[in-house]
């Protein structure tokens, strides 16, 4: 009898241990999933008030920098120290519905699909999410993560903060990140003193800063520069930036 009971206990014991192990594993997975959901909101919430010391793209540049590549240059500037002409030029070039959308410009996406143009429909908010937190390249995984970060950014940051971060982390040339470094490198002046033509020259290289040249723009870029200047004026110039004041996070149309 005793040996029979011991045999039964041995049979039951491992089964209970396995069930307990599965429960503990499931609890850890649930905690991990909760952390992954909450952590982006905590990080983005903190970066509304704290300037990011670097970005994923800048880290990638530092790690992949080869001999002969220029050192990374970037100097953070508050939005008030960046020319309004550059602010409106970037909006005119990259995201004319910036003040109205909630992170995703559905109209621009539809137009891009219909025209099958090589130019994407990413908003400034999406580009901030990508440059700040993700990696270069294209994949469905990255686009999905980009969408999640974009929702966090648009919900927790005002539009001016989104624009400020973008203008400080965007790549304007090989190793050049942010408006201040670009203005000093190309024009020998601070970002606060850029005129509209100079601002348009910087804005047009943002889709492919290592492919296009600010200093020696070809025929396509020269046409694009003139177009951005016209668009910036039609949007209302620097006065159009006042629309950003009423664009509360998470409440855009």
C-alpha positions, 0 to 999 in steps of 0.5 A, spaced: 500 500 500 505 504 502 509 503 495 503 504 491 501 511 494 508 513 493 508 511 486 501 515 485 505 521 489 511 521 484 506 521 478 502 527 481 508 531 483 511 532 477 504 534 474 503 539 479 510 542 478 509 543 471 503 546 472 506 551 477 512 552 472 507 554 466 503 559 471 509 562 473 511 563 466 505 565 464 505 571 469 512 573 467 509 573 460 503 577 462 508 582 466 513 583 460 507 584 455 504 589 460 511 593 460 512 593 453 505 596 452 507 601 458 514 603 457 513 607 450 508 611 454 513 612 459 519 614 455 515 619 450 512 622 456 518 623 459 521 626 452 516 631 452 520 635 457 527 632 457 531 633 450 533 626 448 541 626 448 541 622 442 537 618 437 537 611 434 539 613 427 545 617 431 547 611 434 547 607 428 551 612 425 556 612 431 556 604 431 557 603 423 562 609 422 567 607 418 574 610 417 574 617 413 567 618 415 566 625 418 564 625 426 557 626 428 555 633 429 549 635 432 547 641 437 540 641 440 537 648 439 530 650 442 525 651 437 525 659 438 532 658 436 531 655 429 529 660 424 521 660 423 523 660 415 526 653 416 520 651 420 515 652 415 519 650 409 520 643 412 512 643 413 511 645 406 516 640 404 514 634 408 508 635 411 503 640 409 497 637 413 502 637 420 497 642 424 491 638 422 492 630 422 493 626 428 500 623 426 497 619 419 496 623 413 490 619 410 489 623 404 497 623 402 497 616 403 491 615 398 495 620 393 501 616 394 498 610 392 494 613 386 500 616 383 505 610 385 510 616 386 517 614 389 516 619 395 513 616 401 507 619 405 510 619 412 508 625 416 513 629 421 510 625 427 512 618 423 519 621 422 520 623 429 518 616 431 522 612 426 529 617 427 528 617 435 526 610 436 527 605 430 532 603 425 533 605 418 530 600 412 523 598 410 519 592 413 512 591 416 515 590 423 518 597 423 512 600 420 508 597 425 512 599 431 513 606 428 505 606 428 505 605 435 510 610 437 507 615 433 500 614 436 504 615 443 508 621 440 501 625 438 497 623 444 503 626 449 506 631 445 504 638 442 505 639 435 511 644 437 514 639 441 514 634 435 517 639 430 522 641 435 525 634 436 524 633 428 529 639 427 534 637 432 534 629 430 533 629 422 539 628 418 541 633 413 548 630 411 553 625 412 554 625 419 550 632 420 544 631 425 539 637 427 538 644 424 544 648 428 549 643 425 547 643 418 546 651 418 553 652 421 556 647 416 553 649 409 552 656 411 556 658 416 551 661 421 546 659 426 540 656 425 536 662 427 538 666 422 536 662 416 532 665 410 527 662 406 532 660 400 537 657 405 531 653 409 528 650 403 535 648 401 535 644 407 528 642 407 529 638 400 534 634 402 531 630 408 528 624 404 535 622 402 540 626 405 546 622 403 543 622 396 542 629 395 547 635 396 545 642 399 551 645 397 551 643 389 543 641 388 542 638 381 536 640 376 531 636 380 533 639 387 533 646 384 526 645 382 524 642 388 527 648 392 523 653 388 517 649 389 518 649 397 519 656 397 512 657 393 509 653 398 511 656 404 509 663 402 502 660 400 501 656 407 502 663 410 509 663 411 512 664 418 505 666 420 502 659 419 506 656 425 501 660 429 496 654 427 500 649 431 498 653 438 491 650 437 493 643 435 492 640 442 495 633 442 491 627 441 485 632 438 487 634 431 482 633 426 
